[in-house]
Amino acid sequence: MNSIAMYIGDYEIYWSSVIITLGMICCLTMTLALYKPRNESTAAVWIFFPLAFIFSFLFSRVLHYYFNAESYKSFLSAMTDYSNGSYVLPGMLLGIWLAASLVSRMGLVSSAARLLDFLTPGVLLLISFIRLSALFNESCRSKIIINIPLFQRLPFSVGSTDPAGNTTFRLATFFIEFIIVFILAFWSLSFFQKNRNLRMQPPCPRAGNIMRIFLTAYGAVEIIMDSTRYDSPLMHFRFLSSLNQYSAFISLAQIFAAVSAIAVLIFYSRMSMKAAGFSWKHPVLWLVFLASLFGMGYLGEYRVQRYGTQKYFECYGIMAASCILMFLCVFFMYRMCLPEKEYYE
């Protein structure tokens, strides 16, 4: 259940909603601070935000309902009752992409990719606030139990008390991810200021690179953090139930992050080969990338599900290293799209 912050008449205002609203305000403020000095009009930002809010809410809530229907009384309840339930963040990212595409089609910005570059630091800041909002409900907790008293406090763990009065401390996945993504938001801001106008080798566009790099970075964080959750939305199909034996141990967030990273790697592979031709670095980076997927999927996630507490440290260590490798492969492929001067500086 979500903790209530205040009542306004018959309406209940939840603490999680307050934190998410603060995150949205920070996102809007940061985006305007980046966008306004470099554009004559801010109309694209003002039109984008209500569209993104509507699409993101619908997609993220519908996805959470689909994978966690038992948490709600009905579909209508999922859309109208916010006292329980949660959101699937890939749905929010899809909503943001759709809203940016519509604003671009309206002619308010030269391309959706350019608008998404300006949005990236603010969106990461918003995601960090969304994770922080779980402090006031029971979502985004880990299945990992913390028994060492020194670590039975934030930011390491959070306690929950059962009806019998027993308190269990679980790894505070939501708070750890809040810290990591908060840092990532300010790294993306620095990256934006230093790299947004870098000249790329044709035909690689200048626009969209901030968004692509940090979509991959966030995905790398989400893959391992989502793995630790006990309430992760696993890929459970209702209609194609025969697929569940292959996918039921993997979450939608992990699949979304991996597919996004593959798409970005393919994009920079194509751009760099068109710009400078085939290089020995291409197959090396792809082989390392595939090895990172194997490390995350089999050596990490699959073995965690199979062996549980017996091999937590080993499996999550391999998964963390694999996530870093995945991001570095994409980043170095991006660097291959820069002119030789920038590439070797």
C-alpha positions in Angstrom: 0.0 0.0 0.0 1.1 3.6 -0.7 1.5 5.9 2.3 -0.9 8.8 2.3 0.6 12.3 2.6 -2.5 14.4 2.9 -6.2 14.5 2.2 -7.8 17.2 0.0 -11.5 16.8 0.4 -12.3 13.2 -0.5 -9.0 12.8 -2.5 -6.0 11.1 -1.1 -2.5 12.4 -2.0 0.1 9.7 -1.7 3.7 10.3 -0.7 5.0 8.4 -3.8 2.9 10.7 -6.0 4.4 13.7 -4.3 8.0 12.5 -4.9 7.2 11.6 -8.5 5.7 15.0 -9.1 8.9 16.7 -7.7 10.8 14.5 -10.1 8.7 15.7 -13.0 9.2 19.4 -12.0 13.0 18.8 -11.8 12.9 17.1 -15.2 11.0 20.0 -16.8 13.2 22.6 -15.2 16.4 20.9 -16.3 15.1 20.4 -19.8 14.1 24.0 -20.1 17.5 25.1 -18.7 19.2 23.1 -21.5 16.8 23.8 -24.3 16.0 27.6 -23.9 19.5 29.0 -24.5 19.9 27.0 -27.7 16.4 27.4 -29.3 14.3 30.4 -30.2 11.1 28.8 -28.8 10.4 26.4 -26.0 7.0 25.4 -27.4 8.3 21.9 -28.2 9.1 21.3 -24.6 5.8 22.6 -23.3 3.7 20.5 -25.7 5.9 17.4 -25.2 5.5 17.2 -21.4 1.7 16.7 -21.2 1.8 14.2 -24.1 4.7 12.3 -22.5 2.8 12.2 -19.2 -0.3 10.7 -20.7 1.5 8.2 -22.9 4.0 7.2 -20.2 1.3 6.7 -17.6 -0.9 4.6 -19.9 2.0 2.4 -21.2 3.7 1.9 -17.9 0.5 1.1 -15.9 -1.0 -1.1 -18.6 2.2 -3.1 -18.8 2.3 -3.5 -15.0 -1.3 -4.6 -15.0 -0.6 -7.2 -17.7 2.3 -8.8 -15.8 0.8 -8.3 -12.4 -3.0 -8.6 -12.9 -3.4 -10.4 -9.5 -2.4 -7.1 -7.8 -5.5 -5.3 -9.1 -9.2 -5.8 -8.7 -9.7 -5.1 -12.5 -8.2 -3.2 -15.4 -10.3 -0.2 -14.5 -9.0 -0.4 -10.9 -5.4 -0.4 -12.2 -6.1 2.8 -14.2 -8.0 4.7 -11.4 -6.9 3.3 -8.0 -3.3 4.4 -7.1 -3.4 3.1 -3.5 -1.5 0.0 -4.7 0.4 -1.2 -7.8 3.3 0.3 -9.6 4.7 1.1 -13.0 6.9 -0.6 -15.6 9.5 2.0 -16.5 10.1 0.7 -20.1 6.5 1.8 -20.7 7.5 5.3 -19.6 10.4 5.4 -22.0 8.1 4.3 -24.9 5.7 7.0 -24.0 8.5 9.6 -24.0 9.7 8.4 -27.4 6.2 8.5 -28.9 5.6 12.1 -27.5 8.9 13.3 -28.9 8.0 11.8 -32.3 4.6 13.5 -32.3 6.2 16.9 -31.4 8.7 16.4 -34.3 5.9 15.7 -36.7 4.2 18.9 -35.6 7.3 20.7 -36.9 8.2 22.2 -33.5 11.7 20.6 -33.4 14.0 19.4 -36.3 13.9 15.8 -35.1 12.8 13.6 -32.2 16.4 12.6 -31.6 17.4 16.2 -31.0 14.6 16.8 -28.5 15.5 13.5 -26.7 19.1 14.7 -26.3 17.9 17.7 -24.4 15.5 15.6 -22.4 18.0 12.8 -21.4 19.5 14.4 -18.2 16.1 15.4 -16.9 14.5 12.1 -17.7 17.3 10.3 -15.8 16.7 12.6 -12.9 12.9 11.8 -13.0 13.7 8.0 -13.0 15.8 8.5 -9.9 12.9 10.2 -8.2 10.5 7.4 -9.3 12.8 4.9 -7.7 13.0 7.0 -4.5 9.2 7.1 -4.3 9.3 3.4 -3.5 10.4 4.4 0.0 6.7 5.1 0.7 5.3 1.8 -0.7 6.4 -1.9 -0.9 7.6 -2.0 -4.4 11.2 -2.4 -5.8 12.4 -4.4 -2.8 15.0 -7.1 -3.2 14.6 -10.8 -2.6 18.1 -10.7 -0.9 17.8 -10.7 2.9 20.4 -8.6 4.8 21.3 -10.2 8.1 24.4 -8.1 9.1 23.2 -5.5 11.6 25.7 -2.9 10.2 23.9 -2.9 6.8 20.3 -3.1 8.2 19.7 0.6 7.2 19.5 2.8 4.2 21.1 2.9 1.7 21.8 -0.8 2.0 18.5 -2.3 3.2 15.0 -1.5 4.3 12.9 -3.3 6.9 9.4 -4.7 6.5 7.3 -6.1 9.4 4.9 -9.0 8.9 1.6 -9.4 10.8 3.3 -11.4 13.5 5.7 -8.5 14.2 8.8 -10.0 12.7 11.0 -7.5 10.9 12.9 -8.6 7.8 15.6 -6.4 6.2 15.8 -6.7 2.4 18.4 -5.1 0.1 17.0 -1.6 -0.8 17.0 -2.0 -4.5 15.0 1.1 -5.0 17.4 3.3 -3.0 20.6 1.9 -4.5 19.1 2.5 -8.0 18.0 6.0 -7.0 21.7 6.8 -6.1 23.2 5.3 -9.2 20.7 6.9 -11.7 21.0 10.2 -9.8 24.7 10.1 -10.5 24.0 9.0 -14.1 21.8 12.0 -14.6 24.6 14.5 -13.8 27.1 12.5 -15.8 24.7 12.8 -18.7 24.5 16.5 -18.1 28.3 16.8 -18.3 28.4 14.6 -21.3 25.7 16.7 -23.0 27.6 20.0 -22.4 30.9 18.5 -23.8 29.7 16.2 -26.6 26.4 17.4 -28.0 28.0 19.4 -30.8 30.8 17.0 -31.6 31.2 16.7 -35.3 30.4 13.1 -36.4 31.7 11.3 -39.5 29.0 11.3 -42.2 26.4 9.8 -42.3 26.2 9.5 -38.5 23.9 12.3 -37.2 24.9 14.7 -34.4 21.4 14.4 -32.9 20.4 11.5 -30.7 23.8 10.4 -29.4 23.3 11.6 -25.9 20.0 9.7 -25.7 21.5 6.5 -27.2 24.5 6.4 -25.0 22.6 7.0 -21.8 19.7 4.7 -22.8 22.4 2.0 -22.9 23.9 3.1 -19.6 20.6 3.2 -17.8 19.8 -0.2 -19.3 23.0 -1.7 -17.9 22.0 -0.4 -14.4 18.4 -1.7 -14.8 19.5 -5.2 -15.9 21.2 -6.0 -12.6 19.0 -3.9 -10.3 15.8 -5.5 -11.7 17.3 -8.9 -11.2 17.5 -8.3 -7.5 13.8 -7.4 -7.1 11.2 -9.8 -5.7 8.4 -7.9 -7.6 10.0 -7.7 -11.0 7.5 -7.9 -13.9 8.7 -11.2 -15.3 8.0 -12.1 -19.0 4.9 -14.2 -18.3 2.6 -14.6 -21.4 -1.1 -15.2 -20.9 -1.9 -16.2 -24.4 1.3 -17.9 -25.6 1.8 -19.8 -22.4 4.1 -22.3 -24.0 6.8 -19.5 -24.1 6.8 -19.1 -20.4 9.2 -22.0 -19.9 11.8 -20.0 -21.7 11.1 -16.5 -20.5 9.5 -16.6 -17.1 12.8 -16.0 -15.3 13.6 -12.9 -17.3 11.9 -9.5 -16.7 10.5 -7.1 -19.2 12.9 -4.4 -18.1 15.9 -6.7 -18.7 14.7 -7.6 -22.2 14.0 -4.0 -23.0 17.4 -2.9 -21.9 19.2 -5.7 -23.8 17.2 -5.0 -27.0 17.8 -1.3 -26.7 21.6 -1.9 -26.4 21.6 -4.2 -29.4 19.7 -1.6 -31.4 22.2 1.1 -30.5 25.2 -1.1 -31.2 23.7 -2.0 -34.7 23.1 1.7 -35.3 26.7 2.8 -34.5 28.1 -0.3 -36.3 26.3 0.7 -39.5 27.3 4.4 -39.2 30.9 3.7 -38.5 31.2 1.2 -41.4 29.6 3.6 -43.8 31.8 6.4 -42.6 35.2 4.7 -42.5 34.7 1.2 -43.8 35.0 -2.2 -42.0 37.6 -2.5 -39.2 38.9 -5.3 -37.1 37.4 -3.5 -34.2 33.8 -4.2 -35.4 33.9 -8.0 -34.9 35.9 -7.7 -31.7 33.4 -5.3 -30.1 30.5 -7.5 -31.3 32.1 -10.7 -29.8 32.7 -8.9 -26.5 29.1 -7.6 -26.6 27.8 -11.2 -27.2 30.0 -12.4 -24.4 28.5 -9.8 -22.1 24.9 -10.9 -23.0 26.0 -14.5 -22.2 27.5 -13.3 -18.9 24.3 -11.4 -18.0 21.8 -14.0 -19.2 23.3 -17.4 -18.3 26.2 -16.9 -15.9 24.3 -14.2 -14.1 20.5 -14.2 -14.2 19.9 -17.9 -15.0 22.3 -19.1 -12.3 20.9 -16.7 -9.7 17.4 -18.1 -10.4 18.7 -21.7 -10.2 21.1 -21.5 -7.2 19.6 -18.6 -5.3 21.5 -17.5 -2.1 24.3 -20.1 -2.7 25.9 -18.0 -5.4 24.6 -14.5 -5.1 28.0 -12.8 -4.9 29.5 -14.8 -7.8 26.5 -14.4 -10.1 25.9 -10.7 -9.4 29.6 -10.0 -9.7 29.6 -11.6 -13.2 26.4 -9.8 -14.1 27.8 -6.4 -13.0 31.0 -7.0 -15.0 29.0 -8.0 -18.0 26.7 -4.9 -17.8 29.8 -2.7 -17.8 31.2 -4.6 -20.8 27.9 -4.2 -22.7 28.0 -0.4 -22.1 31.7 -0.1 -23.1 31.1 -2.0 -26.4 28.4 0.5 -27.3 30.4 3.5 -26.2 33.5 2.5 -28.1 31.4 1.8 -31.2 30.1 5.4 -30.8 33.6 6.7 -30.6 34.4 5.0 -33.9 31.9 7.4 -35.5 33.9 10.4 -34.5 36.5 12.0 -36.8 40.0 10.7 -36.2 41.1 13.9 -34.4 38.4 13.7 -31.8 38.7 9.9 -31.6 42.4 9.9 -30.5 42.3 13.0 -28.3 
